[in-house]
Amino acid sequence: MFSRLSRQIAVRMSTTAARAQKLKGKVAIVTASTEGIGFAIARRLGEDGAKVVVSSRKQKNVDKAVDVLKKENLDVCGIVCHVGKKDDRSKLIQKTIDEYGGIDILVSNAAANPTMGPLINCSEDAWDKLFDTNVKATFMLCKEIVPHIEKRGGGSIVIVSSIAGYVSSDAIPAYAVTKTALLGLVKGLVGSLAPKNIRVNGIAPGLIDTKFSAALTGNPDMLKMALPAIPLHRPGIPVECSGIVSFLSSEDASYITGENIVISGGMPSRL
């Protein structure tokens, strides 16, 4: 039943998106965008008229995503990028400039989760990797891209956090701490970026049916235990995260900055 509903939602949202061109002429970078939420966001931005640069750590995944999106007549290109590596971030930015002449939109979606279990058991190496990838790399990517967005007269940054940033998870509490930090990063960047006419917002997805959550969504018994906490009584699907990112990236959201928007099917989510 959930699979059938997911297909219906995806078809409906894709059909609606195909009629919109609110991002025409804009150039967007979406990190970790070859599958899951990132891919859905890249597709939607393209459907809404943006030229999109997709990226991930593996060339085969980049090639596959670009091929799929080009077959849908979207203006996309791709490059390998490990956001934790400065050289890779520089190449991502330069690729975008070379292909499309500028940058208007950044969607920072890349994240890592090398550890599970009680927070107090998290090793120093795992802690460092979590913060290097999820927090430091996100900040540095914003810092490095802001001058290019400023050259275009302004634009939008969207940072992908998680509902776990509001309500920690017993399974992945260290990851949740980094996602709380990203909620703060959105707030912290507003003062620096507003004078440059750059808006910065975040999204905090709840339980979304992706590879990351497959251990839960793919296990009927565990899913049955999780659903009572979700008023809509189902997981979300990646496309349900994409429309709000397109909105936040567009002039429709021209007076919205510093906000973190929860996409959780109604799960309680406030600090």
C-alpha positions in Angstrom: 0.0 0.0 0.0 2.8 2.4 0.9 4.6 1.7 -2.3 1.5 2.4 -4.4 0.8 5.7 -2.5 4.5 6.7 -3.0 4.1 6.3 -6.8 0.9 8.3 -6.8 2.5 11.1 -4.9 5.6 11.1 -7.1 3.6 11.2 -10.3 1.4 14.0 -9.0 4.3 16.2 -7.8 6.3 15.6 -11.0 3.3 16.6 -13.2 2.8 19.8 -11.1 6.6 20.6 -11.3 6.7 20.2 -15.0 4.4 23.3 -15.4 6.6 25.6 -13.3 9.7 27.6 -14.4 10.2 29.8 -11.3 13.9 29.1 -11.3 14.5 29.8 -15.0 18.0 31.3 -15.5 19.3 30.2 -12.1 22.3 27.9 -11.5 22.2 25.5 -8.6 24.7 23.2 -6.9 23.2 20.2 -5.0 25.7 18.1 -3.0 25.1 14.4 -2.4 22.6 14.5 -5.2 22.8 11.2 -7.1 20.1 9.4 -5.1 17.5 9.9 -2.3 16.6 13.3 -1.1 19.5 15.1 -2.9 18.5 13.5 -6.3 14.9 14.5 -5.8 15.9 18.1 -5.1 18.2 18.2 -8.1 15.4 16.9 -10.3 12.9 19.4 -9.0 15.2 22.4 -9.3 15.8 21.3 -12.9 12.1 20.9 -13.6 11.6 24.4 -12.2 14.0 25.8 -14.7 17.4 25.8 -13.0 20.7 24.6 -14.5 21.9 22.0 -11.9 25.3 20.6 -11.0 24.9 17.2 -9.2 27.7 15.6 -7.2 28.6 12.6 -5.0 31.7 10.7 -4.1 31.5 8.1 -6.8 31.9 8.8 -10.5 29.5 5.9 -11.5 26.8 7.4 -9.4 27.3 10.9 -10.9 27.2 9.5 -14.4 24.0 7.6 -13.7 22.2 10.5 -12.2 23.3 12.9 -15.0 22.2 10.4 -17.6 18.7 10.0 -16.0 18.1 13.7 -15.7 19.4 14.6 -19.2 16.9 12.0 -20.6 14.2 14.1 -18.8 15.5 17.1 -20.8 16.9 18.8 -17.8 20.0 21.0 -18.0 22.4 19.2 -15.7 26.1 18.3 -15.4 27.9 16.4 -12.7 31.2 16.0 -10.9 32.7 13.9 -8.2 32.9 15.8 -4.9 33.7 14.6 -1.4 32.6 17.8 0.5 35.2 17.1 3.2 38.0 17.7 0.8 38.9 21.3 0.0 40.2 20.4 -3.5 37.0 18.6 -4.3 34.9 21.6 -3.2 37.1 23.9 -5.3 36.6 21.7 -8.4 32.9 21.6 -7.8 32.7 25.4 -7.8 35.0 25.8 -10.8 33.0 23.2 -12.8 29.8 25.1 -12.1 31.4 28.4 -13.2 32.9 26.9 -16.3 29.7 25.2 -17.4 27.1 27.8 -16.4 28.9 31.1 -15.7 27.9 31.6 -12.1 26.1 30.3 -9.0 22.7 31.4 -7.6 21.7 28.5 -5.4 23.5 26.1 -3.1 21.7 23.1 -1.5 24.1 21.4 1.0 22.8 17.8 1.5 26.0 15.8 2.0 26.3 14.0 5.3 28.0 11.0 6.9 27.1 8.7 9.8 29.9 6.3 10.7 28.6 5.3 14.1 25.5 4.1 15.9 24.5 3.4 19.5 24.9 5.4 22.8 26.4 8.8 22.4 28.9 8.2 25.2 30.3 5.3 23.2 31.1 7.4 20.2 34.9 7.2 19.3 37.0 10.3 18.8 37.6 9.3 15.2 33.9 8.9 14.5 33.1 12.2 16.2 35.7 14.0 14.1 34.4 12.5 10.9 30.8 13.4 11.7 31.7 17.0 12.4 34.2 17.3 9.6 31.6 16.1 7.0 28.3 17.2 8.3 29.2 20.6 9.9 32.6 21.9 9.0 32.3 20.9 5.3 28.8 22.5 5.1 30.1 25.7 6.6 33.2 25.8 4.3 31.1 25.1 1.2 28.8 28.0 2.1 31.8 30.3 2.8 33.5 29.4 -0.5 30.4 29.7 -2.6 29.0 32.9 -1.1 31.3 35.3 -3.1 30.0 33.7 -6.3 26.4 34.1 -5.3 27.1 37.7 -4.3 28.4 38.4 -7.8 25.0 37.4 -9.2 23.3 40.0 -7.0 22.1 37.5 -4.4 20.6 34.1 -4.1 19.7 31.2 -1.8 21.4 28.6 0.4 19.4 25.6 1.7 21.0 23.4 4.3 19.6 19.9 4.8 19.4 19.0 8.5 17.1 16.4 10.1 14.2 16.1 12.6 16.9 14.3 14.6 18.4 17.8 15.2 15.2 18.6 17.2 14.5 15.2 18.8 17.6 13.0 19.1 17.6 9.4 18.2 18.7 6.6 20.4 20.1 4.8 17.4 22.1 7.7 15.9 22.6 10.3 18.6 26.0 11.5 17.5 24.6 12.1 14.0 21.7 14.0 15.6 24.1 16.3 17.4 25.6 17.4 14.1 22.1 18.0 12.7 21.3 20.2 15.7 24.5 22.1 14.8 23.2 22.7 11.3 20.0 24.2 12.6 22.2 26.7 14.5 24.4 27.2 11.4 21.3 28.4 9.5 20.6 30.9 12.2 24.2 32.0 12.5 24.7 32.7 8.8 21.7 35.1 8.5 23.5 38.2 9.8 26.5 37.7 7.5 24.5 36.9 4.4 21.5 39.2 4.6 23.5 42.3 3.6 24.7 40.4 0.5 21.0 39.6 -0.5 21.6 35.9 0.2 18.9 34.0 2.1 19.8 30.9 4.1 17.3 28.4 5.2 17.2 24.8 6.2 14.9 21.7 5.9 14.7 19.0 8.6 13.2 15.8 7.0 11.6 13.2 9.3 11.4 9.6 8.3 11.9 9.5 4.6 12.1 6.3 2.6 15.7 6.3 1.4 18.7 4.0 1.5 19.8 5.8 4.8 16.5 4.8 6.5 16.2 1.4 4.9 16.9 -0.5 8.1 13.7 1.0 9.4 11.4 1.5 6.4 12.4 -1.9 5.0 11.6 -3.8 8.2 7.8 -4.2 8.6 8.0 -4.9 12.3 10.2 -1.8 13.0 8.1 0.4 10.7 5.0 -0.7 12.5 6.5 0.5 15.8 7.6 3.8 14.3 4.4 4.8 12.5 2.3 5.7 15.6 4.6 8.7 16.1 3.8 10.0 12.6 0.3 11.5 12.3 0.2 10.9 8.6 1.0 7.3 9.4 3.5 6.7 6.7 7.1 7.5 5.9 7.7 10.3 3.4 9.4 9.9 0.0 12.3 12.0 -1.3 10.2 14.0 -3.7 8.2 15.3 -0.8 11.3 17.2 0.3 12.0 18.7 -3.1 9.2 21.2 -3.5 10.0 23.2 -0.4 13.6 23.5 -1.4 12.5 24.8 -4.8 10.2 27.3 -3.0 13.0 28.4 -0.6 15.3 28.9 -3.6 12.8 31.1 -5.5 11.5 34.6 -5.3 8.3 33.2 -3.8 10.4 33.0 -0.6 12.1 36.4 -1.0 11.3 37.5 2.6 12.2 34.2 4.3 15.6 33.6 5.8 16.9 31.9 8.9 14.2 29.4 9.0 14.4 25.6 9.5 11.3 23.9 8.0 10.4 20.4 9.3 9.1 17.8 6.8 8.0 15.0 9.0 4.4 14.1 8.5 3.5 15.8 11.7 6.0 14.3 14.1 6.6 16.7 17.1 9.8 18.5 16.4 10.5 21.6 18.4 13.2 22.2 21.0 
